[in-house]
């Protein structure tokens, strides 16, 4: 079975349909598709085989957490295709290509994997060099919005050129919006974003010889004993990113290893005894305190359902559990309990 045949396989497509409709049963496009699901799946397969399939127009909206971003989401049928393509072809192959320290969007990886990997590397560095070292912390400017279509298509052809039909389908999604950039709401674009900087990962690890390195999408770090060498690395990385029409933002800097590093919402550092510690970033802490106290007061006033508050607060507490934040967690629980009883004022 070719890679494209995996996408046009009925069982795979129907499984993708079932996966895509989870949590979307009340959306109009999902409901319409669901009325005649088997016919819809057969239609998608036929459209793929005869190359009449096209990507629908996007619906655009904004989200404001953790920062303001524009999200573009496509029709339900396109989500079904993306699930089938990503689950059966794109990610299985790319997971064999990616380096271990490419931490995002893969089975068995994610935020906690990236944080744990950073802690392991910092402890290994400390055991070898003590506190005598430096960290280069980098962040790409508006990464998703600046991914160049032609460069990405070249990269996709390099990895999937043995199946032209897969390249055709990938390029449909890449060119489904005009100009530079990829829609944040597309599942397949998560894989493309991971792939777009895979060459940089290998440059840093294999050509520059950086042993202690990690990346989560466009956020990455290098740890090395020599500040001068990290400055050289920065020049090489900057030049490489220019070939992809990307650039690093102003938050990129080199600082002493003893200062620790902010990564994935936490500040991780090594204690004098060699133990990795991670605390929630101060800005994230302040934002969460304001947000949840405000939500709790709305619950107390009967303006917000308790279930909605508990879901949001529970998700944040789960994120908080990834760090050494016991006192913060306990303090927030007490403040929230007081707010729910109406015993607090804004800003406390």
VONU-411465 format. One line per 3 residues: number of its first residue (from 1); their letters; for each residue x, y negated, z negated of C-alpha. Coordinates in nm, 3 decimals, decimal comma, always signed. Layout:
! residues N
NUM) A) X Y Z; ...
//
This chain:
! residues 348
1) XXX) +0,000 +0,000 +0,000; +0,144 -0,337 +0,103; +0,134 -0,634 -0,131
4) XXX) -0,148 -0,790 +0,071; -0,344 -0,466 +0,061; -0,329 -0,488 -0,319
7) XXX) -0,512 -0,821 -0,293; -0,773 -0,691 -0,047; -0,830 -0,372 -0,244
10) XXX) -1,193 -0,362 -0,363; -1,115 -0,231 -0,712; -0,851 -0,499 -0,770
13) XXX) -1,079 -0,773 -0,638; -1,376 -0,660 -0,848; -1,155 -0,646 -1,157
16) XXX) -1,041 -1,001 -1,076; -1,405 -1,108 -1,046; -1,484 -0,962 -1,389
19) XXX) -1,182 -1,137 -1,537; -1,263 -1,471 -1,374; -1,619 -1,477 -1,499
22) XXX) -1,526 -1,423 -1,864; -1,640 -1,733 -2,048; -1,785 -1,887 -1,731
25) XXX) -2,126 -1,718 -1,715; -2,315 -2,047 -1,743; -2,125 -2,234 -1,475
28) XXX) -2,317 -2,282 -1,153; -2,052 -2,150 -0,913; -1,998 -1,841 -1,128
31) XXX) -2,374 -1,785 -1,163; -2,430 -1,807 -0,787; -2,147 -1,562 -0,719
34) XXX) -2,270 -1,328 -0,991; -2,617 -1,294 -0,837; -2,472 -1,082 -0,557
37) XXX) -2,132 -0,994 -0,701; -2,063 -0,689 -0,484; -2,152 -0,880 -0,168
40) XXX) -1,937 -1,170 -0,286; -1,636 -0,946 -0,343; -1,680 -0,781 -0,001
43) XXX) -1,712 -1,125 +0,160; -1,388 -1,247 +0,000; -1,204 -0,935 +0,116
46) XXX) -1,336 -0,979 +0,472; -1,236 -1,345 +0,477; -0,886 -1,258 +0,364
49) XXX) -0,847 -0,983 +0,622; -0,964 -1,195 +0,916; -0,788 -1,510 +0,784
52) XXX) -1,106 -1,718 +0,759; -1,068 -1,775 +0,383; -1,016 -2,138 +0,279
55) XXX) -0,971 -2,302 -0,062; -1,269 -2,509 -0,175; -1,248 -2,875 -0,277
58) XXX) -1,139 -2,947 -0,632; -1,334 -3,089 -0,923; -1,128 -3,342 -1,116
61) XXX) -1,142 -3,440 -1,483; -0,914 -3,570 -1,758; -0,793 -3,414 -2,082
64) XXX) -0,636 -3,616 -2,362; -0,461 -3,354 -2,579; -0,167 -3,329 -2,625
67) XXX) -0,145 -3,617 -2,376; -0,361 -3,761 -2,102; -0,352 -3,547 -1,787
70) XXX) -0,560 -3,504 -1,475; -0,692 -3,149 -1,431; -0,815 -3,024 -1,094
73) XXX) -1,020 -2,707 -1,091; -1,148 -2,522 -0,787; -1,455 -2,309 -0,714
76) XXX) -1,521 -1,975 -0,881; -1,445 -1,775 -0,565; -1,098 -1,928 -0,555
79) XXX) -1,040 -1,831 -0,918; -1,126 -1,471 -0,827; -0,869 -1,475 -0,545
82) XXX) -0,607 -1,627 -0,773; -0,660 -1,365 -1,043; -0,627 -1,087 -0,788
85) XXX) -0,319 -1,238 -0,622; -0,142 -1,330 -0,947; -0,221 -1,014 -1,144
88) XXX) -0,138 -0,768 -0,867; +0,138 -0,935 -0,666; +0,283 -1,267 -0,782
91) XXX) +0,356 -1,214 -1,151; +0,455 -0,843 -1,133; +0,725 -0,928 -0,881
94) XXX) +0,838 -1,255 -1,037; +0,871 -1,107 -1,384; +1,146 -0,889 -1,238
97) XXX) +1,312 -1,200 -1,094; +1,293 -1,443 -1,385; +1,559 -1,466 -1,651
100) XXX) +1,467 -1,368 -2,005; +1,501 -1,728 -2,120; +1,229 -1,851 -1,882
103) XXX) +0,971 -1,835 -2,160; +0,634 -1,954 -2,029; +0,334 -1,792 -1,863
106) XXX) +0,441 -1,427 -1,856; +0,323 -1,110 -2,025; +0,493 -1,080 -2,364
109) XXX) +0,614 -1,439 -2,356; +0,478 -1,779 -2,453; +0,524 -2,050 -2,715
112) XXX) +0,610 -1,819 -3,003; +0,856 -1,623 -2,787; +1,027 -1,949 -2,687
115) XXX) +1,049 -2,073 -3,046; +1,183 -1,741 -3,172; +1,435 -1,726 -2,889
118) XXX) +1,559 -2,075 -2,973; +1,595 -1,980 -3,340; +1,792 -1,667 -3,247
121) XXX) +2,024 -1,862 -3,020; +2,086 -2,137 -3,274; +2,168 -1,879 -3,540
124) XXX) +2,402 -1,695 -3,301; +2,571 -2,023 -3,212; +2,611 -2,112 -3,580
127) XXX) +2,759 -1,770 -3,660; +3,016 -1,826 -3,386; +3,092 -2,199 -3,404
130) XXX) +2,938 -2,332 -3,724; +2,787 -2,678 -3,686; +3,054 -2,784 -3,434
133) XXX) +2,853 -2,812 -3,116; +2,605 -3,010 -2,910; +2,263 -2,969 -2,754
136) XXX) +2,157 -3,105 -2,416; +1,778 -3,146 -2,420; +1,610 -3,208 -2,084
139) XXX) +1,260 -3,281 -1,962; +1,152 -3,324 -1,599; +0,952 -3,635 -1,510
142) XXX) +0,588 -3,549 -1,425; +0,690 -3,202 -1,315; +0,362 -3,065 -1,175
145) XXX) +0,281 -3,391 -0,997; +0,619 -3,400 -0,819; +0,660 -3,043 -0,692
148) XXX) +0,736 -3,073 -0,319; +0,522 -2,845 -0,102; +0,780 -2,769 +0,167
151) XXX) +1,051 -2,681 -0,084; +0,810 -2,459 -0,275; +0,698 -2,283 +0,043
154) XXX) +1,062 -2,212 +0,130; +1,112 -2,057 -0,215; +0,794 -1,848 -0,180
157) XXX) +0,906 -1,723 +0,163; +1,241 -1,622 +0,014; +1,073 -1,404 -0,249
160) XXX) +0,769 -1,282 -0,053; +0,884 -1,306 +0,308; +0,856 -0,928 +0,347
163) XXX) +0,477 -0,974 +0,352; +0,372 -1,265 +0,579; +0,008 -1,230 +0,472
166) XXX) +0,102 -1,301 +0,109; +0,300 -1,606 +0,224; -0,003 -1,724 +0,422
169) XXX) -0,228 -1,697 +0,118; +0,023 -1,865 -0,114; +0,066 -2,151 +0,131
172) XXX) -0,312 -2,203 +0,145; -0,307 -2,279 -0,227; +0,011 -2,486 -0,210
175) XXX) -0,135 -2,708 +0,065; -0,486 -2,720 -0,083; -0,408 -3,075 -0,201
178) XXX) -0,241 -3,349 +0,000; +0,098 -3,496 -0,076; +0,331 -3,384 -0,352
181) XXX) +0,227 -3,197 -0,662; +0,019 -2,898 -0,766; -0,321 -2,901 -0,943
184) XXX) -0,283 -2,824 -1,313; -0,605 -2,619 -1,320; -0,492 -2,349 -1,076
187) XXX) -0,372 -2,021 -1,228; -0,142 -1,950 -0,935; +0,034 -2,282 -0,983
190) XXX) +0,157 -2,172 -1,324; +0,353 -1,897 -1,148; +0,472 -2,136 -0,878
193) XXX) +0,593 -2,382 -1,142; +0,791 -2,108 -1,317; +0,942 -2,007 -0,984
196) XXX) +1,025 -2,360 -0,870; +1,297 -2,397 -1,134; +1,417 -2,035 -1,129
199) XXX) +1,717 -2,137 -0,919; +1,810 -2,393 -1,183; +1,787 -2,126 -1,455
202) XXX) +2,036 -1,909 -1,268; +2,262 -2,203 -1,191; +2,281 -2,288 -1,562
205) XXX) +2,327 -1,931 -1,685; +2,545 -1,781 -1,413; +2,729 -2,069 -1,246
208) XXX) +2,770 -2,305 -1,542; +2,808 -2,017 -1,786; +2,573 -2,152 -2,053
211) XXX) +2,508 -1,867 -2,296; +2,254 -2,044 -2,514; +1,975 -2,172 -2,290
214) XXX) +1,596 -2,171 -2,278; +1,318 -2,319 -2,064; +0,944 -2,355 -2,107
217) XXX) +0,810 -2,492 -1,776; +0,991 -2,827 -1,734; +1,122 -2,849 -2,092
220) XXX) +1,466 -2,693 -2,147; +1,783 -2,703 -2,358; +2,151 -2,607 -2,334
223) XXX) +2,372 -2,544 -2,640; +2,752 -2,556 -2,610; +3,058 -2,640 -2,827
226) XXX) +3,175 -2,916 -2,588; +2,989 -3,242 -2,542; +3,203 -3,324 -2,238
229) XXX) +3,108 -2,997 -2,072; +2,739 -3,062 -2,135; +2,783 -3,403 -1,971
232) XXX) +2,927 -3,224 -1,666; +2,634 -2,981 -1,675; +2,392 -3,272 -1,683
235) XXX) +2,543 -3,413 -1,364; +2,516 -3,077 -1,188; +2,156 -3,024 -1,304
238) XXX) +2,059 -3,376 -1,196; +2,204 -3,317 -0,850; +2,028 -2,981 -0,820
241) XXX) +1,692 -3,129 -0,919; +1,735 -3,398 -0,652; +1,725 -3,120 -0,388
244) XXX) +1,381 -3,029 -0,525; +1,273 -3,396 -0,528; +1,263 -3,394 -0,908
247) XXX) +1,438 -3,602 -1,173; +1,491 -3,591 -1,549; +1,307 -3,839 -1,767
250) XXX) +1,440 -4,082 -2,023; +1,404 -3,838 -2,313; +1,696 -3,635 -2,176
253) XXX) +1,995 -3,664 -2,411; +2,291 -3,491 -2,576; +2,310 -3,484 -2,956
256) XXX) +2,500 -3,294 -3,229; +2,395 -2,937 -3,298; +2,350 -3,021 -3,666
259) XXX) +2,060 -3,254 -3,573; +1,852 -2,966 -3,439; +1,624 -2,992 -3,137
262) XXX) +1,258 -3,064 -3,066; +1,106 -2,790 -2,851; +0,748 -2,668 -2,805
265) XXX) +0,602 -2,900 -3,066; +0,844 -2,811 -3,346; +1,180 -2,946 -3,460
268) XXX) +1,418 -2,651 -3,508; +1,744 -2,685 -3,699; +1,996 -2,474 -3,889
271) XXX) +2,039 -2,509 -4,266; +2,392 -2,529 -4,413; +2,345 -2,163 -4,504
274) XXX) +2,282 -2,069 -4,142; +1,906 -2,016 -4,154; +1,690 -2,149 -3,867
277) XXX) +1,403 -2,370 -3,985; +1,128 -2,520 -3,776; +0,899 -2,802 -3,880
280) XXX) +0,613 -2,963 -3,695; +0,726 -3,279 -3,518; +0,631 -3,592 -3,713
283) XXX) +0,426 -3,738 -3,429; +0,236 -3,411 -3,386; +0,176 -3,402 -3,762
286) XXX) +0,034 -3,755 -3,768; -0,183 -3,692 -3,463; -0,326 -3,372 -3,613
289) XXX) -0,398 -3,538 -3,948; -0,589 -3,822 -3,783; -0,777 -3,591 -3,547
292) XXX) -0,896 -3,333 -3,799; -0,982 -3,579 -4,076; -1,193 -3,769 -3,823
295) XXX) -1,360 -3,446 -3,708; -1,424 -3,336 -4,068; -1,595 -3,666 -4,143
298) XXX) -1,817 -3,616 -3,838; -1,909 -3,271 -3,969; -1,991 -3,418 -4,310
301) XXX) -2,211 -3,678 -4,138; -2,394 -3,411 -3,940; -2,261 -3,539 -3,609
304) XXX) -2,041 -3,238 -3,522; -2,120 -2,866 -3,561; -1,908 -2,691 -3,821
307) XXX) -1,842 -2,405 -3,575; -1,679 -2,641 -3,326; -1,463 -2,796 -3,597
310) XXX) -1,358 -2,456 -3,733; -1,259 -2,332 -3,387; -1,039 -2,636 -3,324
313) XXX) -0,888 -2,648 -3,673; -0,831 -2,270 -3,674; -0,641 -2,290 -3,346
316) XXX) -0,418 -2,564 -3,488; -0,357 -2,366 -3,809; -0,254 -2,068 -3,596
319) XXX) -0,006 -2,291 -3,411; +0,118 -2,426 -3,745; +0,184 -2,070 -3,865
322) XXX) +0,465 -2,048 -3,607; +0,672 -2,287 -3,821; +0,789 -2,329 -4,179
325) XXX) +0,493 -2,549 -4,266; +0,337 -2,404 -4,582; +0,320 -2,735 -4,770
328) XXX) +0,177 -2,917 -4,469; -0,083 -2,643 -4,417; -0,189 -2,648 -4,782
331) XXX) -0,203 -3,028 -4,790; -0,419 -3,036 -4,476; -0,659 -2,779 -4,620
334) XXX) -0,706 -2,993 -4,932; -0,754 -3,311 -4,728; -1,003 -3,138 -4,497
337) XXX) -1,200 -2,998 -4,790; -1,226 -3,346 -4,941; -1,329 -3,493 -4,606
340) XXX) -1,601 -3,232 -4,559; -1,736 -3,332 -4,901; -1,728 -3,697 -4,802
343) XXX) -1,456 -3,780 -5,055; -1,206 -3,946 -4,824; -1,173 -4,250 -4,604
346) XXX) -1,011 -4,293 -4,262; -0,634 -4,311 -4,286; -0,596 -4,114 -4,610
//
